[in-house]
Amino acid sequence: MFLTEKEILDTPNALKKTYGYFCEKANEVEAFFAKNTRRKFTFLGCGSSYMLSKSASIIFASYEATSACAIAAGEYIINPEFWKETVKDSIVVTISRSGKTSEMVKAVKNIKETLGCDVISISMKDNNDIMPMSNLDLTLDWCYDNSVCQTRTVTNLYAAVLLLASYYAKDEALKASIKVACDTNEKFQLENREALEKIAAMDWEDVTVLADGPVRGIAEEGALAFTEITMLTGRYFPMLDYRHGPIVISGKKSLTMMLINPAEDSLQKDMVADVLSHGGPVVVVSKHKDNIYGATAHIQIDGIEKFAAWGIPFIYLCQMTAFTKSVNMGGNPDAPQGLDAFIILK
């Protein structure tokens, strides 16, 4: 068994531990927010964690009187002065697998020295380089992926961000949805593995992922999973915005994965028809039991109330399809050529 597959399959166990960990840390997290009453957040990440930062900023900014932004740590360190007013007086949340990536460490060091912001560190490695500068450490060391491409790590970092939001906003509905997503993840994997094998066996050479709102960052990560694991081009676009130019790249060998927002049907159904007209296979993920969209394949997400929590099962669909495609192509999903687990700047 490839390490990547093993880590994907272990995700349900890790998710349950992550949910339990946040329950154990509830008093500490709530005390942090009681003491730090600022309603402004900056999320920092690199690569996958920057994509998760985008989802995090959207989720936090959806709450009353709260502002949030996502910044790639590498972009910040190129010109910290430009970002000064954006970051000033915010709570900085770092999202990182290792806590050792140079851009992240340099960015946090600059922010602490020049702006004095409080920092929440979410990572998978204890005693890392960010933790000495943070005010609240959330360490999920059972989720650390040893394969180069993050799978289990990404899913649990996303769940952690959602849980952090639920404690910040006292959003019990979101917390309940996360619990359902974590508790049912193994069942979801088992029920859909065969369908994903069929999708991976189809004749496609590039992938587009379409999704909106709080899941857009995790959906973009889904596209990245295809790029990293299969070494085929993966792209992400907002659902309806895909019509505004990018759809011209869709062809008979283009796989499109569409996560349908349960808040609306007709506009997104029309979008499915438009993509299908380009001739490539289309996988639709929705709340419906039946394939009402006429898609090439349809997968249901059921029982999870909050759309943000749909990102937990959805990323599995991308990861496992990418893994299976890589194996089918004779690739090594554990060690794609030219990619490192984390970057150290010279």
RADA-V837693 format. One record per residue. N is the residue number from 1. PSI is psi in radians with two decimals (none if undefined). OMEGA is omega as a letter, one per 40 degrees, with the letter a starting at -180 (NA if undefined). D_CENTER is the distance of its C-alpha to the mean C-alpha in Angstrom with 1 decimal. Layout:
<<N PSI OMEGA D_CENTER> <N PSI OMEGA D_CENTER>>
//
This chain:
<<1 2.33 i 24.6> <2 2.60 i 22.1> <3 -0.67 i 20.0> <4 -0.78 i 16.7> <5 -0.76 a 17.9> <6 -0.72 a 19.1> <7 -0.65 i 15.8> <8 -0.80 a 14.0> <9 -0.41 i 17.0> <10 -0.13 a 17.0> <11 -0.77 i 13.6> <12 -0.74 i 15.6> <13 -0.75 a 18.0> <14 -0.70 a 15.5> <15 -0.71 i 13.8> <16 -0.68 i 17.3> <17 -0.70 i 18.1> <18 -0.77 i 15.2> <19 -0.79 i 16.4> <20 -0.66 i 19.9> <21 -0.78 i 19.4> <22 -0.58 i 18.3> <23 -0.71 i 21.3> <24 -0.58 a 23.5> <25 0.11 a 22.2> <26 -0.82 a 22.6> <27 -0.71 a 25.9> <28 -0.75 i 24.7> <29 -0.77 i 21.7> <30 -0.64 i 23.9> <31 -0.66 i 26.6> <32 -0.82 a 24.5> <33 -0.48 i 23.7> <34 -0.61 i 27.3> <35 -0.69 a 28.5> <36 1.60 a 26.1> <37 0.10 i 26.5> <38 2.47 a 25.1> <39 0.72 i 22.8> <40 2.28 a 21.2> <41 2.51 i 18.0> <42 2.18 i 16.7> <43 2.24 a 13.2> <44 2.41 i 13.5> <45 3.02 i 11.4> <46 2.32 i 12.2> <47 -2.12 a 10.6> <48 -0.75 a 7.1> <49 -0.45 i 7.5> <50 -0.68 i 8.9> <51 -0.73 i 6.3> <52 -0.57 i 4.4> <53 -0.58 i 8.2> <54 -0.78 i 8.7> <55 -0.77 a 7.1> <56 -0.78 a 9.1> <57 -0.66 i 12.1> <58 -0.75 a 12.3> <59 -0.86 a 12.3> <60 -0.71 a 14.8> <61 -0.23 i 16.9> <62 -0.19 a 17.5> <63 2.72 a 19.6> <64 2.31 i 23.3> <65 0.54 a 24.6> <66 2.36 i 21.3> <67 2.63 a 20.0> <68 2.60 i 16.9> <69 2.79 i 15.7> <70 2.32 a 13.1> <71 2.30 i 15.0> <72 2.22 a 14.5> <73 -0.64 i 16.7> <74 -0.62 i 18.7> <75 -0.66 a 19.5> <76 -0.80 a 20.7> <77 -0.30 i 23.1> <78 -0.64 a 24.7> <79 1.26 a 26.0> <80 -0.57 a 25.6> <81 -0.65 i 28.5> <82 -0.64 a 26.8> <83 0.03 a 23.9> <84 -0.92 a 26.4> <85 -0.50 i 26.8> <86 -0.73 a 23.2> <87 -0.51 a 22.4> <88 2.39 i 25.7> <89 0.35 i 26.0> <90 2.81 i 22.3> <91 2.16 a 20.5> <92 2.22 i 18.3> <93 2.07 i 15.1> <94 2.33 i 14.1> <95 2.05 a 10.9> <96 2.43 i 12.0> <97 -0.94 a 12.5> <98 -0.49 a 16.2> <99 0.29 a 17.3> <100 -0.12 a 19.6> <101 2.26 a 18.2> <102 -0.76 a 21.1> <103 -0.73 a 19.5> <104 -0.83 a 17.8> <105 -0.79 i 21.1> <106 -0.71 a 23.2> <107 -0.83 a 21.3> <108 -0.71 i 21.5> <109 -0.78 i 25.1> <110 -0.75 a 26.1> <111 -0.74 i 24.5> <112 -0.72 a 26.3> <113 -0.62 a 29.6> <114 -0.50 a 29.8> <115 -0.32 i 28.1> <116 0.48 a 28.1> <117 2.58 i 24.9> <118 2.54 a 23.7> <119 2.32 i 20.6> <120 2.19 a 18.1> <121 2.14 i 16.7> <122 2.05 a 13.7> <123 3.10 a 14.1> <124 0.10 a 15.1> <125 2.15 i 18.5> <126 2.71 i 21.5> <127 0.71 i 24.0> <128 -3.09 a 21.8> <129 -0.26 i 22.8> <130 -0.60 a 20.9> <131 -0.66 i 22.1> <132 -0.33 a 25.7> <133 0.01 a 24.7> <134 2.76 i 22.5> <135 -0.33 i 23.9> <136 2.09 a 21.5> <137 2.24 i 19.9> <138 1.83 a 17.3> <139 2.04 a 17.4> <140 1.20 a 15.7> <141 -0.23 i 17.9> <142 -0.12 a 17.8> <143 0.03 a 14.3> <144 2.16 i 15.2> <145 2.25 i 14.8> <146 -0.35 i 18.1> <147 2.75 a 17.2> <148 -0.82 a 16.2> <149 2.20 a 13.1> <150 2.29 i 10.3> <151 -1.32 i 9.6> <152 -0.71 i 10.6> <153 -0.86 a 9.7> <154 -0.82 a 5.9> <155 -0.71 a 6.4> <156 -0.58 i 8.8> <157 -0.70 i 7.5> <158 -0.80 i 5.3> <159 -0.67 i 8.7> <160 -0.73 i 10.6> <161 -0.75 i 9.5> <162 -0.74 i 10.5> <163 -0.69 i 13.5> <164 -0.75 i 14.5> <165 -0.69 a 14.5> <166 -0.63 i 16.6> <167 -0.68 i 19.1> <168 -0.84 a 19.4> <169 0.04 a 20.2> <170 0.78 a 21.9> <171 1.56 a 19.9> <172 -0.53 i 21.1> <173 -0.71 i 19.9> <174 -0.78 a 16.3> <175 -0.72 i 17.0> <176 -0.67 i 19.0> <177 -0.67 i 16.3> <178 -0.74 i 13.9> <179 -0.77 i 16.9> <180 -0.79 a 17.6> <181 -0.69 i 14.2> <182 -0.78 a 14.7> <183 -0.52 a 18.3> <184 0.10 a 18.1> <185 -0.70 i 15.4> <186 -0.78 i 18.2> <187 -0.73 i 20.3> <188 -0.74 i 17.6> <189 -0.86 a 17.2> <190 -0.70 a 21.0> <191 -0.47 a 21.7> <192 -0.04 a 19.6> <193 -0.80 a 20.1> <194 -0.74 i 23.3> <195 -0.67 a 22.0> <196 -0.60 i 19.3> <197 -0.67 i 22.1> <198 -0.69 i 24.1> <199 -0.74 a 21.4> <200 -0.49 a 21.0> <201 -0.17 i 24.8> <202 2.84 a 25.2> <203 1.56 i 26.4> <204 2.68 a 23.6> <205 -0.12 i 22.9> <206 2.88 a 19.9> <207 2.42 i 16.8> <208 2.31 i 15.6> <209 2.25 a 12.6> <210 2.25 i 13.6> <211 2.88 a 12.0> <212 2.96 i 12.7> <213 -2.44 a 12.4> <214 -0.33 a 9.9> <215 0.04 a 7.4> <216 -0.63 i 8.1> <217 -0.77 i 5.4> <218 -0.51 i 2.8> <219 -0.68 i 6.4> <220 -0.65 i 7.3> <221 -0.61 i 5.3> <222 -0.73 i 7.3> <223 -0.67 i 10.2> <224 -0.60 i 10.0> <225 -0.71 i 10.3> <226 -0.77 a 13.4> <227 -0.85 a 14.7> <228 -0.77 a 14.5> <229 -0.72 a 15.5> <230 -0.26 a 18.0> <231 0.44 i 19.1> <232 2.74 a 19.2> <233 2.17 i 18.0> <234 2.36 a 14.6> <235 2.66 i 14.2> <236 2.47 i 12.2> <237 2.62 i 14.3> <238 2.60 a 14.7> <239 -1.24 a 16.7> <240 -0.42 a 20.2> <241 -0.28 i 20.0> <242 -0.50 i 19.8> <243 -0.44 a 23.6> <244 0.94 i 24.3> <245 -1.01 a 24.8> <246 -0.42 a 22.0> <247 -0.30 i 23.1> <248 -0.35 i 26.1> <249 -0.18 a 24.2> <250 2.25 i 23.7> <251 -2.96 a 26.4> <252 -0.39 i 27.7> <253 0.49 i 25.5> <254 2.08 i 22.2> <255 2.30 i 19.8> <256 2.20 i 17.9> <257 2.15 a 15.1> <258 2.11 i 15.2> <259 1.90 a 13.4> <260 2.12 i 16.4> <261 2.17 a 16.2> <262 -0.12 a 18.9> <263 -0.26 a 20.6> <264 2.60 a 22.3> <265 -0.85 a 23.7> <266 -0.78 a 26.3> <267 -0.69 a 24.7> <268 -0.57 i 21.7> <269 -0.70 i 24.3> <270 -0.62 i 26.2> <271 -0.70 i 23.2> <272 -0.79 a 22.9> <273 -0.70 i 26.6> <274 -0.76 a 26.4> <275 -0.72 i 23.8> <276 -0.57 a 26.0> <277 -0.26 i 29.0> <278 -0.11 i 27.8> <279 -0.20 a 28.4> <280 2.86 i 25.2> <281 2.44 a 23.5> <282 2.18 i 21.1> <283 2.12 i 18.8> <284 2.32 i 18.4> <285 2.10 a 16.3> <286 -3.14 i 18.0> <287 -0.25 a 19.7> <288 2.57 i 23.0> <289 -0.66 a 24.7> <290 2.77 i 26.5> <291 1.34 a 25.5> <292 -0.10 a 27.0> <293 -0.13 a 25.4> <294 0.43 a 27.4> <295 2.85 i 24.3> <296 -0.68 i 24.7> <297 2.61 a 22.6> <298 2.39 i 21.2> <299 2.33 a 19.0> <300 2.40 i 19.2> <301 2.08 a 16.8> <302 2.51 i 19.5> <303 -0.01 i 20.1> <304 1.92 a 16.9> <305 -0.90 a 18.3> <306 2.20 a 15.5> <307 -0.61 i 13.4> <308 -0.66 a 10.4> <309 -0.21 i 10.6> <310 -0.41 i 10.7> <311 -0.43 a 7.0> <312 -0.91 i 8.0> <313 -0.56 a 10.7> <314 -0.71 a 9.4> <315 -0.52 i 7.1> <316 -0.74 a 10.4> <317 -0.73 i 12.4> <318 -0.81 a 10.9> <319 -0.82 a 11.1> <320 -0.61 i 14.6> <321 -0.76 i 15.9> <322 -0.77 i 15.2> <323 -0.84 a 16.8> <324 -0.70 i 19.7> <325 -0.75 i 20.4> <326 -0.81 i 20.5> <327 -0.74 i 23.0> <328 -0.58 a 25.0> <329 -0.03 a 25.4> <330 0.34 a 26.7> <331 3.07 i 23.9> <332 1.66 a 22.7> <333 -0.32 a 18.9> <334 -0.46 a 19.3> <335 1.21 i 20.7> <336 2.44 a 20.0> <337 2.33 i 22.8> <338 0.17 a 22.3> <339 2.38 i 19.0> <340 2.69 a 19.0> <341 -0.71 i 16.7> <342 2.73 a 17.1> <343 2.29 i 19.4> <344 2.05 i 22.6> <345 2.53 i 24.5> <346 none NA 28.2>>
//
